[in-house]
Structures are given as structure tokens and as C-alpha cells.
Amino acid sequence: MENFKGYLMVFADSDIFGWLAIICLVVALLGLFKNARKRKAHKTMMYLCVLIVPVIHIAGTYYLNTSVP
């Protein structure tokens, strides 16, 4: 469990959030087109984009603040 806490602490402050932001931006921009918006894959990606960033941030911040150096 200790390795998982370390992983989340590093992940919360890594460049992966930048990549997630870019992916979410692309998905959001695709939503401007009616054909893309109607697809189930797009709806799933929008849901994941909205859900994953706050969940990872909350988990990483929690473990970052509760770990003792």
C-alpha cells in the first residue's frame, strides 16, 4: 500500500495532468461537432474526462498530505 501512496503523490504533481488536459480539450472540441457528439464513444470519453482528473487529484492530494516524510 505504501508504494501506491507514493505513486499517487507523484502522479498528482506530474506532467501526466498536462496530457490529460490536452486529451480532455480534444474531446471537448470534438463535441462541437454534432456527428461526434452523438457517438457513444464520445459520450464515454467526456464522462471519463470529467471524472478522472478530480478523482486522481483528490487521491494524490490526500496521500500527499497524510504521508509522513
C-alpha positions in Angstrom: 0.0 0.0 0.0 2.9 2.3 0.7 4.0 2.1 -3.0 0.5 3.1 -4.1 0.6 6.2 -1.9 3.9 7.2 -3.4 2.6 6.6 -6.9 -0.4 8.8 -6.3 1.7 11.6 -4.7 4.0 11.7 -7.7 1.1 11.3 -10.2 -0.8 14.3 -8.7 2.2 16.6 -9.5 3.4 15.1 -12.7 3.1 16.1 -16.3 0.5 13.5 -16.9 -2.1 16.0 -15.8 -1.0 18.2 -18.7 -1.6 15.3 -21.1 -4.9 14.6 -19.5 -5.8 18.2 -20.0 -4.9 18.1 -23.7 -6.9 14.9 -24.2 -9.9 16.4 -22.5 -9.6 19.5 -24.6 -9.5 17.5 -27.8 -12.6 15.5 -26.6 -14.4 18.8 -25.7 -13.5 20.3 -29.1 -14.8 17.2 -30.9 -18.1 17.8 -29.0 -18.6 20.9 -31.1 -19.4 18.7 -34.0 -22.9 17.1 -33.9 -21.8 13.8 -35.5 -19.1 13.2 -32.9 -21.4 14.3 -30.1 -23.9 11.6 -31.0 -21.4 8.7 -30.7 -21.3 6.6 -27.6 -17.5 6.6 -27.6 -17.5 10.4 -27.4 -20.0 10.4 -24.5 -17.9 7.8 -22.7 -14.7 9.9 -23.2 -16.5 13.0 -22.0 -17.6 11.2 -18.8 -14.1 9.9 -18.2 -12.5 13.3 -18.7 -14.9 14.9 -16.3 -14.5 12.1 -13.7 -10.8 11.1 -13.8 -9.0 14.4 -13.3 -10.7 15.3 -10.0 -10.6 11.8 -8.7 -6.8 11.4 -9.3 -6.2 14.9 -7.9 -8.2 14.3 -4.7 -6.5 10.9 -4.1 -3.0 12.3 -4.8 -3.5 15.3 -2.6 -5.0 13.2 0.2 -2.0 10.9 0.2 0.4 13.8 -0.2 -1.0 15.5 2.9 -1.3 12.4 5.1 2.1 10.9 4.4 4.9 11.4 7.0 8.3 12.1 5.4 
